[in-house]
C-alpha cells in the first residue's frame, strides 16, 4: 500500500472542499443603480445565457420581460423553480397574471403560506455561478430609470458571483424549497428535492425570519461612534427610531433619506410617527425630490466602516416574520460604492436635485364625537370622545365653563391615531358641577409637535354631582379599544376602579373593549383583584393587560376573569395576528390576577388571596420599551355594557 504524506492529504482535502463551492466563471461583481443605469438588461442577459438551472423568488413580478425570458429558458430545457406569494396579488396588478403565465408554462412553483410575506427578490443562475438579489421588485420601473436621475425608484441591485454568497443563497433557497412548514406547492411540483450541495452561510448574510434583522442591526446602531447615514423606505418599528434618537443624544450625527408617500400612507400610520419623532430629536432628514419612490434599504456606519443593505425595512415584520435577505458587510469595495451612492443623493452632486429637505406636516383637526354638541342632561362623570384622525398622535384636552377661558386637563398625552373611522380617542372626566354648561376642545399634535385645534363643543350637565367619584388617578387614562357598539367609561371611588365596557371580545386578530391604563417603560407588573364582573354573557370578562399599542390588533398579554367561563391567560404575539389562550382556575370573581414583564417574557398569575401566586403561563414576544398596562373589560355582547370592579390595583 502506498502511503500518502499527511501534508499532501491535507492539500487534497482542501482542494476537494473548495471544489464543492460554485466555480467562478467570468467575474461578475456589480452594484447597479437604477437612478441612471439600466439594471434590467444585464439581468435579462443572465437569464438568456443560463443553460444549467434558474431559481427565482419574488414578492411580486409585473414586468413580462422577465417572465417571458424565464419561460423561454424553461422551454429550452433549462430547469426553473419559482418561490412566490399570492398575497401580493391584491395590491400589485399584473402579478396574478404572471403567476398564471408561469404556472401554465409548467414551471414548478411553491408559495409562502405561513405568517409574514415572502419578501425575497432574487434569481440564482447555477451555470453562471451568479446571484442577482436586492430590495427591488420585478416591476416595469424598479430596474431602469424613466429619465436618469429624475424619474426612478431608489434601489441597490447586487449582481454577485462571490462563491460564499452564491453558495449561501443556493443552500437557503433549497431550505425554503423543501420546507413543508409555512410553504406549500402552488403548481407543477412532484417531489421536493434539493438542487445544490450544502454550503455554510456567509457570516455577513442575514436571513429573517430565522435571523432577526432588528436585533442584529441594533447592535451596530449602539456600537457606532462616528456617524449613521440611512435610506429607508418604510419606518414603523420604534426600535430603529429609538436607536437613531439615542445616537443623536450621544453625539453621533444621523442623516436619513426616506419616502414621502410612506410618510402619509394611510395604511402605514406609524411611519409618520417615527419620522416625526426622529426629526424632533434632531435627526437630519430629507425626502426624495425626483419622481418615483425611495424604495431602497441602506444603512452606513462611519466608525465601523460597514453597511447594511437588502430587503428589510425598519418594520417589525421585516425583522422577524417576513422572508428577507440582507447583507451586513465590511467589504471595502461594496462599502465604498454604497457610500458614494448615498452621498451623491444627499449632497445633490448629480445632474439633478435628487433630494430635498424634509418638512413635517401637521395633523388634521380632531372631530368631537361625544357628548354631542349642545347635548343636555349629561352625567357629571363622563368620557369625552373624539375622532383624532390619521396623523395625530398626542392630544391636549381643554374644558371649562367659559369658552374663552378653558382649562387644560390633559396635556400632550400619546393616544395614537384613529386607524378606522370609528377608532376614537377618549378621556374620562368626573366631578363636574350639575346643571352647568361646559365647553371643550381638542388640540391634536404630531410627534414633530405640529398642531391642529378642533372646533369648540358644548354640553350641559343635569341634576347634581353624583358625589364620591373622583377622576382617574394621575397618570391613568381610559378609552375604548377597537370598534364597540356602546361607549365605555371608567371611574374611581376610593381605591375601587369601576370599568364599563362593550365590545365583541378580546380575541382573534382584533379586540373590542374598554381599557383603563397607564404607561410602563421597561420591566414591571400590573396586579388587581377582580372584585366582580357582570354577566352580560358567559364570556363577559375583565382583568389586567399589558398592551403594545392602543390599536385593536395590538400585541398583548392579559390575565382575565370571565363571568361564567373561569380564568384564562390570553395573548396575541404578533400585531393583527391570531390569539392564544391558556385556561386557568374554573372560578369566578373575586380573584386576584397579575401580568409581569421581564425583557421579552410576559408571565400570567392567579391568586385567591393576593399573596400566594400560581403561574399560569409565560410567552415571549418583542414589544416596544414603553407599553400600556391596566384594566380591561369586554361584555362579549357588543352594544351592551359589562361592569367590572377592581380593587388593590398596583
C-alpha positions as CSV (number, residue, x, y, z in Angstrom):
1,X,0.0,0.0,0.0
2,X,1.2,3.5,-0.9
3,X,1.2,5.9,2.0
4,X,0.2,9.5,1.0
5,X,2.1,12.0,3.2
6,X,-0.1,13.9,5.7
7,X,0.6,17.3,4.1
8,X,-0.5,16.0,0.7
9,X,-3.6,14.5,2.2
10,X,-4.4,17.9,3.8
11,X,-4.0,19.7,0.5
12,X,-6.2,17.2,-1.3
13,X,-8.9,17.7,1.3
14,X,-8.8,21.4,1.0
15,X,-9.0,21.1,-2.8
16,X,-12.0,18.8,-2.5
17,X,-13.8,21.2,-0.2
18,X,-13.1,24.1,-2.5
19,X,-14.4,22.1,-5.4
20,X,-17.8,22.0,-3.8
21,X,-18.2,25.8,-4.0
22,X,-19.8,27.2,-7.1
23,X,-17.0,27.7,-9.6
24,X,-16.2,31.4,-10.5
25,X,-16.7,31.9,-14.2
26,X,-16.2,35.3,-15.8
27,X,-16.2,37.7,-12.9
28,X,-19.5,39.5,-12.2
29,X,-19.5,41.6,-9.1
30,X,-21.5,44.7,-9.5
31,X,-23.8,47.0,-7.6
32,X,-26.3,48.6,-10.0
33,X,-28.0,52.0,-9.5
34,X,-31.3,52.3,-11.5
35,X,-31.2,56.1,-10.9
36,X,-29.1,56.2,-14.1
37,X,-28.2,52.6,-15.1
38,X,-30.3,50.0,-16.9
39,X,-30.1,47.2,-14.4
40,X,-32.8,45.2,-16.3
41,X,-30.6,44.5,-19.3
42,X,-27.8,42.6,-17.5
43,X,-30.4,40.5,-15.7
44,X,-32.2,39.6,-18.9
45,X,-28.8,38.7,-20.3
46,X,-28.1,36.3,-17.4
47,X,-31.5,34.7,-18.0
48,X,-30.9,34.3,-21.7
49,X,-27.4,32.8,-21.2
50,X,-28.3,30.3,-18.5
51,X,-28.0,26.7,-19.6
52,X,-28.0,24.7,-16.3
53,X,-30.7,25.9,-13.9
54,X,-32.5,29.1,-12.8
55,X,-34.1,29.7,-9.3
56,X,-36.4,32.7,-8.9
57,X,-38.0,34.2,-5.8
58,X,-40.1,37.3,-5.6
59,X,-42.7,39.3,-3.7
60,X,-44.3,40.4,-6.9
61,X,-43.4,40.4,-10.6
62,X,-45.3,42.6,-13.1
63,X,-42.7,43.0,-15.9
64,X,-43.3,40.4,-18.6
65,X,-39.8,40.9,-19.9
66,X,-38.7,38.7,-17.0
67,X,-41.4,36.1,-17.2
68,X,-41.1,35.7,-20.9
69,X,-37.4,35.3,-20.7
70,X,-37.7,32.7,-17.9
71,X,-40.3,30.7,-19.8
72,X,-38.1,30.7,-23.0
73,X,-35.3,29.1,-21.0
74,X,-37.7,26.6,-19.5
75,X,-38.9,25.7,-23.0
76,X,-35.2,25.3,-24.0
77,X,-34.9,22.6,-21.4
78,X,-33.3,24.7,-18.5
79,X,-34.8,23.7,-15.2
80,X,-36.6,26.5,-13.4
81,X,-38.1,26.8,-9.9
82,X,-40.1,29.7,-8.5
83,X,-40.9,30.8,-5.0
84,X,-43.7,33.3,-4.7
85,X,-46.6,34.7,-2.6
86,X,-50.1,35.1,-3.8
87,X,-50.7,37.6,-1.0
88,X,-49.1,40.2,-3.3
89,X,-51.9,39.8,-5.9
90,X,-54.3,42.2,-4.3
91,X,-52.0,45.2,-4.2
92,X,-49.9,44.6,-7.3
93,X,-51.9,44.5,-10.5
94,X,-50.3,42.2,-13.0
95,X,-48.7,39.8,-10.5
96,X,-51.6,37.3,-10.7
97,X,-51.4,37.2,-14.5
98,X,-47.6,36.4,-14.4
99,X,-48.1,33.7,-11.8
100,X,-50.7,32.2,-14.1
101,X,-48.3,32.5,-17.1
102,X,-45.5,30.7,-15.2
103,X,-47.9,28.1,-13.9
104,X,-49.4,27.4,-17.4
105,X,-45.9,27.1,-18.8
106,X,-45.4,24.1,-16.5
107,X,-42.8,25.7,-14.2
108,X,-42.6,24.3,-10.7
109,X,-43.8,26.8,-8.1
110,X,-44.1,26.9,-4.4
111,X,-45.8,29.6,-2.3
112,X,-45.4,31.0,1.3
113,X,-48.5,30.2,3.3
114,X,-47.3,30.9,6.9
115,X,-47.3,34.1,8.7
116,X,-45.4,37.0,7.1
117,X,-44.9,37.5,3.4
118,X,-42.2,36.2,1.1
119,X,-40.1,39.4,0.6
120,X,-37.2,37.9,-1.4
121,X,-36.3,39.4,-4.8
122,X,-33.6,37.2,-6.2
123,X,-32.5,35.0,-9.1
124,X,-29.8,32.2,-9.0
125,X,-28.1,31.2,-12.2
126,X,-26.4,27.8,-11.5
127,X,-24.4,27.5,-14.7
128,X,-23.0,31.1,-14.4
129,X,-22.4,30.8,-10.6
130,X,-24.2,34.1,-10.2
131,X,-26.9,35.6,-8.0
132,X,-28.9,38.8,-8.6
133,X,-30.6,40.0,-5.4
134,X,-31.9,43.3,-4.0
135,X,-34.9,45.0,-2.4
136,X,-36.2,45.8,-5.9
137,X,-39.4,44.1,-7.1
138,X,-39.5,42.8,-10.6
139,X,-41.7,45.6,-11.8
140,X,-41.5,47.7,-15.0
141,X,-40.0,50.7,-13.1
142,X,-37.6,49.3,-10.5
143,X,-34.6,48.3,-12.6
144,X,-34.3,51.2,-15.0
145,X,-34.9,55.0,-14.9
146,X,-37.7,56.7,-16.8
147,X,-35.4,59.8,-17.0
148,X,-32.0,59.4,-15.4
149,X,-31.7,61.0,-12.0
150,X,-35.2,62.5,-12.4
151,X,-37.7,59.6,-12.6
152,X,-36.7,56.3,-11.0
153,X,-37.1,54.1,-7.9
154,X,-34.2,54.2,-5.4
155,X,-32.8,50.7,-5.3
156,X,-29.5,48.9,-4.8
157,X,-29.3,45.9,-7.1
158,X,-26.4,43.4,-6.5
159,X,-25.0,41.0,-9.1
160,X,-22.5,38.7,-7.5
161,X,-20.5,35.6,-8.3
162,X,-18.8,35.6,-4.9
163,X,-18.6,31.9,-4.1
164,X,-19.5,32.4,-0.4
165,X,-22.6,34.5,-1.2
166,X,-23.7,32.3,-4.1
167,X,-23.4,29.1,-2.0
168,X,-25.2,30.7,0.8
169,X,-28.2,31.7,-1.4
170,X,-28.2,28.3,-3.0
171,X,-28.4,26.5,0.3
172,X,-31.0,28.8,1.7
173,X,-33.2,28.6,-1.5
174,X,-33.1,24.8,-1.2
175,X,-34.0,25.0,2.5
176,X,-37.1,27.1,1.6
177,X,-38.0,25.0,-1.4
178,X,-38.0,21.7,0.6
179,X,-39.7,23.2,3.7
180,X,-43.2,21.8,4.4
181,X,-43.7,24.3,7.3
182,X,-45.2,27.6,6.1
183,X,-44.8,26.7,2.4
184,X,-46.9,24.8,0.0
185,X,-46.9,23.7,-3.6
186,X,-48.6,26.1,-5.9
187,X,-48.1,24.3,-9.2
188,X,-46.2,21.7,-11.1
189,X,-44.1,20.2,-8.2
190,X,-43.9,16.4,-8.0
191,X,-41.1,15.9,-5.4
192,X,-39.3,18.3,-3.1
193,X,-35.6,17.8,-3.7
194,X,-32.5,19.9,-3.2
195,X,-30.7,21.2,-6.2
196,X,-27.3,22.2,-4.7
197,X,-24.7,20.9,-2.3
198,X,-24.8,22.2,1.2
199,X,-22.7,25.3,1.8
200,X,-22.0,27.2,5.0
201,X,-23.8,30.6,5.3
202,X,-21.7,33.6,4.7
203,X,-21.4,35.4,8.1
204,X,-22.3,38.7,6.5
205,X,-25.7,37.5,5.3
206,X,-28.9,37.8,7.3
207,X,-32.0,35.7,6.5
208,X,-35.1,36.7,8.6
209,X,-37.4,35.4,9.9
210,X,-34.9,32.8,11.3
211,X,-32.4,35.5,12.0
212,X,-33.7,38.7,13.5
213,X,-32.8,41.8,11.4
214,X,-33.7,44.3,14.1
215,X,-31.6,42.6,16.8
216,X,-28.5,42.4,14.6
217,X,-28.9,46.0,13.3
218,X,-29.5,47.4,16.8
219,X,-26.1,46.1,18.0
220,X,-24.4,48.1,15.3
221,X,-26.5,51.2,16.0
222,X,-25.4,51.1,19.6
223,X,-21.8,50.5,18.7
224,X,-21.5,53.4,16.2
225,X,-19.2,56.2,17.4
226,X,-18.9,58.4,14.3
227,X,-22.0,58.7,12.0
228,X,-25.1,56.8,10.8
229,X,-26.5,57.5,7.3
230,X,-29.6,55.7,6.0
231,X,-32.0,55.4,3.2
232,X,-35.2,53.6,4.4
233,X,-38.5,53.2,2.6
234,X,-40.8,52.3,5.5
235,X,-40.2,53.0,9.2
236,X,-42.8,51.7,11.6
237,X,-40.7,49.9,14.2
238,X,-39.9,52.2,17.1
239,X,-36.7,50.2,17.9
240,X,-34.9,51.7,14.9
241,X,-36.1,55.3,15.5
242,X,-35.3,55.0,19.2
243,X,-31.7,53.9,18.2
244,X,-31.4,56.9,15.9
245,X,-32.5,59.3,18.6
246,X,-30.2,57.6,21.1
247,X,-27.3,58.1,18.6
248,X,-28.1,61.8,18.3
249,X,-28.3,62.2,22.0
250,X,-24.8,60.7,22.5
251,X,-23.3,63.0,19.8
252,X,-23.4,60.6,16.8
253,X,-25.0,62.5,13.8
254,X,-27.7,60.7,11.9
255,X,-28.9,61.5,8.4
256,X,-31.9,59.9,6.8
257,X,-33.4,59.8,3.3
258,X,-37.0,58.5,3.3
259,X,-40.1,58.3,1.2
260,X,-42.8,61.0,1.2
261,X,-45.5,58.6,0.1
262,X,-44.9,56.3,3.1
263,X,-44.9,59.4,5.4
264,X,-48.5,60.0,4.5
265,X,-49.6,56.4,3.7
266,X,-53.0,55.9,5.4
267,X,-52.2,52.2,5.7
268,X,-48.9,52.9,7.5
269,X,-49.8,55.4,10.1
270,X,-46.8,54.7,12.3
271,X,-44.3,55.8,9.6
272,X,-45.0,59.5,10.2
273,X,-44.9,58.8,14.0
274,X,-41.3,57.5,13.8
275,X,-40.1,60.0,11.2
276,X,-41.6,62.9,13.1
277,X,-40.0,61.6,16.4
278,X,-36.6,61.5,14.8
279,X,-37.0,65.0,13.3
280,X,-38.0,66.4,16.7
281,X,-34.9,64.8,18.2
282,X,-32.5,66.4,15.8
283,X,-32.0,63.7,13.1
284,X,-31.3,65.4,9.7
285,X,-34.0,64.1,7.3
286,X,-34.5,64.5,3.5
287,X,-37.3,63.4,1.2
288,X,-36.6,62.4,-2.4
289,X,-37.1,65.2,-4.9
290,X,-37.3,63.0,-8.0
291,X,-40.3,61.3,-9.4
292,X,-40.7,57.7,-8.3
293,X,-40.3,56.1,-4.9
294,X,-37.4,55.9,-2.4
295,X,-37.6,52.1,-2.0
296,X,-34.0,51.2,-1.0
297,X,-33.0,49.9,2.4
298,X,-29.4,51.0,3.3
299,X,-27.6,51.9,6.5
300,X,-24.0,53.2,6.5
301,X,-21.8,53.3,9.6
302,X,-18.8,55.6,9.8
303,X,-16.5,54.3,12.6
304,X,-17.4,50.6,11.8
305,X,-16.7,51.1,8.0
306,X,-19.7,48.9,7.2
307,X,-23.1,48.9,5.5
308,X,-26.3,47.1,5.8
309,X,-28.4,46.7,2.6
310,X,-31.1,44.3,1.3
311,X,-34.8,43.8,1.5
312,X,-35.7,44.6,5.2
313,X,-37.5,47.8,6.1
314,X,-37.4,49.3,9.6
315,X,-40.6,47.4,10.4
316,X,-41.5,44.6,12.8
317,X,-42.5,42.1,10.1
318,X,-39.2,42.8,8.3
319,X,-37.3,41.9,11.4
320,X,-38.8,38.5,12.3
321,X,-41.8,37.3,10.3
322,X,-41.2,38.0,6.6
323,X,-38.7,36.1,4.5
324,X,-36.0,38.6,3.9
325,X,-32.3,38.8,2.8
326,X,-29.8,41.4,3.9
327,X,-26.0,41.8,3.9
328,X,-24.1,43.3,6.9
329,X,-20.9,44.0,5.0
330,X,-17.5,45.4,5.7
331,X,-16.2,44.7,2.2
332,X,-14.4,47.8,1.2
333,X,-15.4,47.7,-2.4
334,X,-19.1,47.4,-1.6
335,X,-19.0,50.0,1.3
336,X,-17.1,52.5,-0.9
337,X,-19.7,52.2,-3.7
338,X,-22.6,52.5,-1.3
339,X,-21.0,55.5,0.4
340,X,-20.6,57.3,-3.0
341,X,-24.1,56.3,-4.0
342,X,-25.7,57.7,-0.8
343,X,-23.5,60.8,-0.7
344,X,-24.5,61.8,-4.3
345,X,-28.1,61.8,-3.3
346,X,-27.8,63.6,0.0
347,X,-25.4,66.2,-1.4
348,X,-27.2,66.5,-4.7
349,X,-23.9,66.3,-6.7
350,X,-25.6,64.6,-9.7
351,X,-27.1,66.4,-12.6
352,X,-30.5,66.8,-10.9
353,X,-31.6,67.6,-7.3
354,X,-32.5,64.1,-6.1
355,X,-33.3,65.0,-2.5
356,X,-34.9,67.9,-0.6
357,X,-35.3,69.0,3.0
358,X,-37.9,67.2,5.0
359,X,-40.8,69.5,6.1
360,X,-43.1,67.8,8.7
361,X,-46.8,68.0,8.0
362,X,-49.5,68.9,10.5
363,X,-52.3,66.7,11.7
364,X,-55.9,67.3,10.7
365,X,-58.2,68.8,13.4
366,X,-60.0,66.3,15.7
367,X,-63.7,65.8,15.3
368,X,-65.6,66.0,18.6
369,X,-67.9,62.9,19.0
370,X,-69.5,62.8,22.4
371,X,-71.1,64.4,24.2
372,X,-72.9,65.7,21.2
373,X,-72.6,69.4,20.7
374,X,-75.4,71.1,22.6
375,X,-76.4,68.0,24.5
376,X,-78.2,68.4,27.8
377,X,-78.7,66.1,30.8
378,X,-75.2,64.8,30.6
379,X,-73.8,63.0,33.6
380,X,-71.3,64.7,35.9
381,X,-68.8,62.0,35.3
382,X,-68.3,61.4,31.6
383,X,-66.0,60.2,28.9
384,X,-65.1,62.9,26.3
385,X,-64.7,61.2,23.0
386,X,-63.2,62.4,19.7
387,X,-62.0,61.2,16.3
388,X,-58.3,62.1,16.2
389,X,-57.8,61.4,12.5
390,X,-54.9,59.5,10.9
391,X,-51.9,61.8,11.6
392,X,-52.2,63.0,15.2
393,X,-50.5,61.0,18.0
394,X,-50.7,63.3,21.0
395,X,-53.6,65.4,22.4
396,X,-54.4,68.2,24.8
397,X,-57.9,68.4,26.2
398,X,-59.4,71.7,27.3
399,X,-62.7,72.1,29.2
400,X,-64.3,74.9,31.2
401,X,-67.5,76.9,31.8
402,X,-66.2,79.9,29.7
403,X,-65.3,79.2,26.0
404,X,-62.6,81.9,26.2
405,X,-61.0,80.5,29.4
406,X,-61.0,76.8,29.2
407,X,-58.5,74.8,31.4
408,X,-56.1,72.2,30.0
409,X,-57.0,68.9,31.8
410,X,-54.9,66.6,29.7
411,X,-51.5,67.6,28.2
412,X,-49.5,66.1,25.4
413,X,-50.9,62.6,26.0
414,X,-50.0,59.9,23.5
415,X,-53.2,58.3,22.5
416,X,-52.3,57.4,18.9
417,X,-54.1,58.0,15.6
418,X,-57.5,56.8,14.5
419,X,-56.9,53.7,12.4
420,X,-60.5,53.3,11.4
421,X,-63.4,55.8,11.1
422,X,-64.8,54.5,14.4
423,X,-61.5,54.4,16.3
424,X,-62.0,57.1,18.8
425,X,-59.8,58.7,21.5
426,X,-61.2,59.4,24.9
427,X,-60.6,61.0,28.2
428,X,-62.5,60.2,31.4
429,X,-63.6,63.2,33.5
430,X,-65.7,63.3,36.6
431,X,-66.7,65.6,39.4
432,X,-68.3,68.1,37.1
433,X,-70.9,70.5,38.5
434,X,-74.6,69.7,38.0
435,X,-76.8,71.9,35.8
436,X,-73.8,73.6,34.2
437,X,-72.8,74.3,30.6
438,X,-69.3,73.2,29.7
439,X,-67.2,73.9,26.7
440,X,-64.4,71.7,25.4
441,X,-61.9,71.3,22.6
442,X,-59.1,69.1,21.5
443,X,-55.6,70.2,20.3
444,X,-54.1,67.4,18.2
445,X,-50.3,67.1,17.8
446,X,-47.9,65.1,15.7
447,X,-44.7,63.8,17.1
448,X,-43.0,66.7,15.4
449,X,-45.3,68.9,17.6
450,X,-47.3,70.5,14.8
451,X,-50.8,71.1,16.0
452,X,-54.4,71.5,14.8
453,X,-57.3,72.6,17.0
454,X,-60.8,71.3,16.9
455,X,-64.0,73.3,17.0
456,X,-65.3,74.1,20.4
457,X,-68.2,71.9,21.6
458,X,-70.6,72.4,24.5
459,X,-72.8,70.3,26.7
460,X,-74.9,70.8,29.8
461,X,-74.9,68.6,32.8
462,X,-78.1,67.6,34.5
463,X,-79.0,67.2,38.2
464,X,-76.3,67.4,40.8
465,X,-73.0,65.7,41.1
466,X,-73.2,62.1,41.9
467,X,-70.7,62.6,44.8
468,X,-67.9,60.4,46.0
469,X,-66.5,59.8,42.5
470,X,-63.1,61.3,41.6
471,X,-61.2,61.5,38.3
472,X,-58.9,58.6,37.4
473,X,-55.6,58.8,39.3
474,X,-52.8,60.9,37.9
475,X,-51.2,59.1,35.0
476,X,-54.2,56.9,34.2
477,X,-56.5,57.3,31.2
478,X,-59.5,55.4,29.8
479,X,-60.7,54.7,26.2
480,X,-62.5,52.1,24.1
481,X,-60.2,49.9,22.0
482,X,-61.5,48.8,18.6
483,X,-65.0,49.3,17.3
484,X,-67.5,48.9,20.1
485,X,-71.3,49.1,19.9
486,X,-71.6,51.2,23.1
487,X,-69.2,53.7,24.6
488,X,-67.5,52.5,27.7
489,X,-66.4,54.6,30.7
490,X,-64.4,54.3,33.9
491,X,-64.3,55.9,37.3
492,X,-62.6,55.6,40.7
493,X,-64.2,55.8,44.1
494,X,-61.8,55.5,46.9
495,X,-59.5,52.6,45.8
496,X,-62.1,50.9,43.7
497,X,-62.0,51.1,39.9
498,X,-65.3,50.7,38.1
499,X,-64.8,49.9,34.4
500,X,-67.7,49.6,32.0
501,X,-67.0,48.1,28.6
502,X,-68.9,46.8,25.5
503,X,-67.3,45.0,22.6
504,X,-67.4,41.6,20.9
505,X,-64.4,40.1,22.6
506,X,-60.7,40.3,23.4
507,X,-59.8,37.6,20.9
508,X,-58.9,36.7,17.3
509,X,-57.0,39.3,15.4
510,X,-58.6,42.4,16.8
511,X,-60.1,43.4,20.2
512,X,-63.1,45.5,21.3
513,X,-63.2,46.6,25.0
514,X,-62.8,49.4,27.5
515,X,-59.2,49.9,28.7
516,X,-58.1,51.9,31.7
517,X,-54.4,52.3,31.5
518,X,-51.1,53.9,32.3
519,X,-47.7,53.6,30.6
520,X,-44.9,51.3,31.7
521,X,-41.3,51.6,30.5
522,X,-39.1,48.5,30.8
523,X,-39.9,45.7,33.2
524,X,-42.7,45.7,35.6
525,X,-46.1,44.3,36.5
526,X,-49.8,45.0,36.8
527,X,-51.9,43.4,39.6
528,X,-55.5,43.7,40.6
529,X,-58.3,41.9,42.5
530,X,-61.2,41.4,40.1
531,X,-64.0,42.0,42.6
532,X,-66.9,41.5,40.2
533,X,-67.8,41.2,36.6
534,X,-71.4,41.4,35.4
535,X,-72.8,38.6,33.3
536,X,-73.9,40.2,30.0
537,X,-72.6,37.0,28.5
538,X,-71.0,33.9,29.9
539,X,-67.8,35.2,28.3
540,X,-68.0,38.8,29.7
541,X,-64.6,39.3,31.2
542,X,-62.3,41.7,32.9
543,X,-58.7,41.6,34.2
544,X,-55.2,43.0,33.8
545,X,-53.5,43.6,30.5
546,X,-50.1,44.7,29.1
547,X,-50.5,46.0,25.5
548,X,-48.0,47.4,23.0
549,X,-50.3,50.0,21.4
550,X,-53.9,51.2,21.7
551,X,-54.9,49.8,18.3
552,X,-57.4,46.9,18.0
553,X,-54.9,44.4,16.7
554,X,-52.0,45.2,19.1
555,X,-49.8,42.6,20.7
556,X,-50.9,42.0,24.3
557,X,-50.7,39.7,27.3
558,X,-53.7,39.5,29.6
559,X,-54.9,37.6,32.6
560,X,-58.7,37.7,32.6
561,X,-61.7,36.6,34.8
562,X,-64.9,35.8,32.9
563,X,-68.4,35.9,34.4
564,X,-69.0,32.2,33.9
565,X,-66.1,30.6,32.0
566,X,-63.3,30.8,34.5
567,X,-59.9,32.5,34.3
568,X,-57.6,32.5,31.3
569,X,-54.2,33.8,30.2
570,X,-54.8,35.3,26.7
571,X,-52.3,36.9,24.4
572,X,-51.6,38.0,20.8
573,X,-47.9,37.6,20.0
574,X,-47.9,39.5,16.6
575,X,-49.7,42.6,15.5
576,X,-53.0,41.7,13.9
577,X,-52.2,38.1,14.5
578,X,-54.2,35.2,16.0
579,X,-54.8,35.0,19.7
580,X,-53.9,32.2,22.1
581,X,-55.3,31.2,25.5
582,X,-54.3,29.1,28.4
583,X,-57.1,28.1,30.8
584,X,-56.7,28.7,34.5
585,X,-59.0,28.3,37.5
586,X,-62.6,27.4,36.7
587,X,-63.8,30.1,39.0
588,X,-65.5,33.4,39.0
589,X,-64.7,36.8,40.7
590,X,-63.5,37.7,43.2
591,X,-60.0,36.6,42.1
592,X,-56.5,38.1,42.0
593,X,-54.7,38.3,38.7
594,X,-51.3,39.6,37.6
595,X,-49.2,40.0,34.5
596,X,-45.4,40.6,34.6
597,X,-42.9,41.7,32.0
598,X,-39.2,40.7,32.2
599,X,-37.5,41.6,29.0
600,X,-39.4,39.9,26.2
601,X,-41.0,37.4,28.6
602,X,-44.6,38.0,29.8
603,X,-46.0,35.8,32.6
604,X,-49.5,35.4,33.9
605,X,-50.5,34.6,37.5
606,X,-53.6,33.9,39.6
607,X,-54.2,34.0,43.3
608,X,-57.1,33.6,45.8
609,X,-55.6,35.9,48.4
610,X,-53.1,38.2,46.7
611,X,-50.1,36.7,48.5
612,X,-49.7,33.2,47.2
613,X,-49.5,33.2,43.4
614,X,-49.8,30.4,40.8
615,X,-48.0,30.8,37.4
616,X,-50.5,30.1,34.6
617,X,-48.1,30.5,31.7
618,X,-45.4,32.6,30.0
619,X,-44.8,33.8,26.5
620,X,-42.0,35.5,24.6
621,X,-42.7,38.5,22.3
622,X,-41.0,41.7,21.5
623,X,-42.8,44.9,22.5
624,X,-41.6,48.5,22.4
625,X,-39.8,49.7,25.5
626,X,-42.9,51.7,26.6
627,X,-46.2,49.9,26.7
628,X,-49.7,50.3,28.2
629,X,-50.7,48.4,31.3
630,X,-54.1,48.5,33.0
631,X,-57.6,47.1,33.4
632,X,-59.7,45.7,30.6
633,X,-63.4,44.9,30.4
634,X,-65.4,43.5,27.4
635,X,-69.0,42.5,27.5
636,X,-68.8,39.8,24.7
637,X,-72.3,41.2,23.9
638,X,-71.5,44.2,21.7
639,X,-73.8,47.1,22.3
640,X,-74.3,46.2,26.0
641,X,-72.0,47.3,28.8
642,X,-70.5,44.8,31.2
643,X,-69.2,46.3,34.5
644,X,-66.1,45.2,36.2
645,X,-64.9,46.4,39.6
646,X,-61.3,46.2,40.7
647,X,-59.5,46.8,43.9
648,X,-55.9,46.6,45.1
649,X,-54.7,47.8,41.7
650,X,-50.9,48.2,41.6
